[in-house]
Amino acid sequence: MCALEEEKKFNDLFIYLKKNSSQHINEFQKFMATVEEDGKLSSKIKEAVALGIAIKSQCKACIFLHTKKALNKGYTEEEILEIAWVAVLMGGGPSLMYMTYVKEALEEYK
């Protein structure tokens, strides 16, 4: 249930920002769309990078979001865990603890 709660918080934030700071959030969403589209790297590879950074950055909501997006891009549970281990390699024990949220997201979104 935690992943879905975080997703709702994220969606509520974007609704709030659209209402109260529309220019900024619209520009940010355009930037996100541009960065996430296929380029020299596929959007699937970019999603793996985003998930790894989310874990290393210890951003709970980001982990849920990017785990879901990685599943939607076709990553398997095993591949997602391997991505998470790369983040742990770079972030150590604290990043390992944030794999809890990867686990929760996988359990909810699979």
C-alpha positions as CSV (number, residue, x, y, z in Angstrom):
1,M,0.0,0.0,0.0
2,C,2.9,2.4,0.6
3,A,3.8,2.7,-3.1
4,L,0.3,3.6,-4.0
5,E,0.1,6.2,-1.2
6,E,3.4,7.7,-2.4
7,E,2.1,7.8,-6.0
8,K,-1.0,9.6,-4.8
9,K,1.1,12.2,-3.0
10,F,3.2,12.7,-6.1
11,N,0.1,13.2,-8.2
12,D,-1.5,15.5,-5.7
13,L,1.7,17.6,-5.7
14,F,1.6,18.0,-9.5
15,I,-2.1,19.0,-9.4
16,Y,-1.3,21.6,-6.7
17,L,1.7,22.9,-8.7
18,K,-0.3,23.1,-11.9
19,K,-2.9,25.2,-10.0
20,N,-0.4,27.4,-8.1
21,S,2.8,27.4,-10.2
22,S,1.8,26.3,-13.6
23,Q,4.6,27.9,-15.7
24,H,7.3,26.3,-13.6
25,I,5.7,22.8,-13.5
26,N,4.8,22.9,-17.2
27,E,8.4,23.7,-18.1
28,F,9.7,21.0,-15.8
29,Q,7.4,18.5,-17.3
30,K,8.6,19.4,-20.8
31,F,12.2,19.1,-19.7
32,M,11.4,15.6,-18.2
33,A,9.7,14.5,-21.4
34,T,12.7,15.6,-23.5
35,V,15.3,14.0,-21.3
36,E,13.3,10.7,-21.0
37,E,12.7,10.2,-24.7
38,D,14.9,8.0,-26.9
39,G,18.1,9.6,-27.9
40,K,21.6,8.2,-28.1
41,L,20.4,6.1,-25.1
42,S,17.1,4.3,-25.2
43,S,14.4,5.5,-22.8
44,K,14.6,2.1,-21.2
45,I,18.3,2.6,-20.3
46,K,17.5,6.1,-19.1
47,E,14.9,4.6,-16.7
48,A,17.5,2.2,-15.2
49,V,19.8,5.2,-14.6
50,A,16.9,7.2,-13.0
51,L,16.0,4.3,-10.7
52,G,19.6,3.9,-9.6
53,I,19.9,7.6,-8.9
54,A,16.6,7.6,-7.0
55,I,18.0,4.8,-4.7
56,K,21.3,6.5,-4.3
57,S,19.6,9.8,-3.6
58,Q,17.3,8.1,-1.0
59,C,14.2,9.6,-2.5
60,K,11.3,7.3,-1.5
61,A,8.7,8.7,-3.9
62,C,11.3,8.6,-6.7
63,I,12.0,5.0,-6.0
64,F,8.4,4.0,-6.2
65,L,7.9,6.1,-9.4
66,H,10.9,4.8,-11.2
67,T,10.4,1.2,-10.1
68,K,6.9,1.3,-11.6
69,K,8.3,3.0,-14.8
70,A,11.0,0.4,-15.1
71,L,8.4,-2.4,-14.9
72,N,6.4,-0.6,-17.5
73,K,9.5,-0.4,-19.7
74,G,9.8,-4.2,-19.5
75,Y,12.4,-4.7,-16.8
76,T,12.1,-7.9,-14.8
77,E,12.2,-8.0,-11.1
78,E,15.7,-9.6,-11.3
79,E,16.9,-6.7,-13.6
80,I,15.5,-4.1,-11.3
81,L,17.3,-5.7,-8.3
82,E,20.5,-5.7,-10.3
83,I,20.0,-1.9,-11.0
84,A,19.4,-1.5,-7.3
85,W,22.6,-3.3,-6.4
86,V,24.6,-0.9,-8.6
87,A,23.1,2.0,-6.6
88,V,24.1,0.2,-3.4
89,L,27.6,-0.2,-4.8
90,M,27.8,3.6,-5.2
91,G,25.9,4.5,-2.0
92,G,26.7,1.8,0.5
93,G,24.6,0.7,3.5
94,P,22.2,3.6,3.4
95,S,21.3,2.8,-0.2
96,L,20.8,-0.8,0.8
97,M,18.2,0.2,3.3
98,Y,16.3,2.1,0.5
99,M,16.0,-1.2,-1.4
100,T,13.1,-1.7,1.0
101,Y,11.1,0.7,-1.1
102,V,12.1,-1.2,-4.3
103,K,10.8,-4.4,-2.7
104,E,7.5,-2.7,-1.7
105,A,7.1,-1.2,-5.2
106,L,7.8,-4.6,-6.8
107,E,5.2,-6.3,-4.6
108,E,2.6,-3.7,-5.4
109,Y,3.2,-3.1,-9.1
110,K,4.1,-6.6,-10.4
